[in-house]
Amino acid sequence: MNIESLPQFTAPAVKLYEAIPAEIRKKLLSNVWCVSCRHEVTIINYSGAVRSGDLLLVGKCSECHGDVARMIESV
């Protein structure tokens, strides 16, 4: 994924996101908890921002299209 396909990411979020290896990003995106579905799902239509130094992804559940989020802690 390149910067052009991340239009809803803040500049600091792009830096953090791009620093994560592609295979790890794929795992993180496909392992998001959905409260409605009550199991892990893939996040779609997501945006990214930095909150307290961590990357926050906010988007939709791939199954029910409900709101989901994924916090990726910085190391």
N, C-alpha and C positions, 0 to 999 in steps of 0.2 A: 504494500500500500504506500502511496506517495503523498506528498503534501497536497497536491491538487485534489485528491479524493477525501481530504479532511477539512471541508470548508467550515465546519462548525467547531473547530478546535481553536483555542486561544494559542498565541505564539509559544508561551511557556509549556502548554500541554503538548504541542507538536514535538517540542524538544524531548520531553519525557517519553512520549509514546514511541517516537522513532528510535530511542535508545534501547528499547526492549526488542530482543531478537524476534524475528517474524514468527518462528514456530511457537514461541512463548505467548506472543500476542494472540495467535489463533486459539491457543488453549484457554487463555484468560477470557476471550470473547465468547467462547462456547461453554463457559462454566459460570453462569450468572444465575443467582437464585430468583425465581419468580414467586411472589407470594400467592398469586392467583392460581397458578398451575401446581404449586407446591413441589416443584422439583427444579433441577438445573436446566437452563435453556441457553440459547444463543441470543445475545443482544444485537438488535438491528437498529438502523436509523439513529445512531448514537452521536453525541457530541462530547467534547472533552474540555475540562478546565482543571486548573491546579487549585486545590483547597488544602491549606495548612501544609504545603509542600508535597502533598500526595496527588496523584492523578485520579480525577473523578470522571467516570464515563456514565452518562445518563442517556437512556434510549428506551426502546420498546422490546418486549418479549417477542421472540420469533413465532410463538405459538398462539398466544391470546391477544397479543398487541397491547398488553397492559404496560404500565411504566415499570422499568427496572433500572438499577444502577449498579455500578461496580467500582469500588475503591481499590486502587492499586497503590500500595504503600511504597514510598521511595526508600531506597536503602542508603 
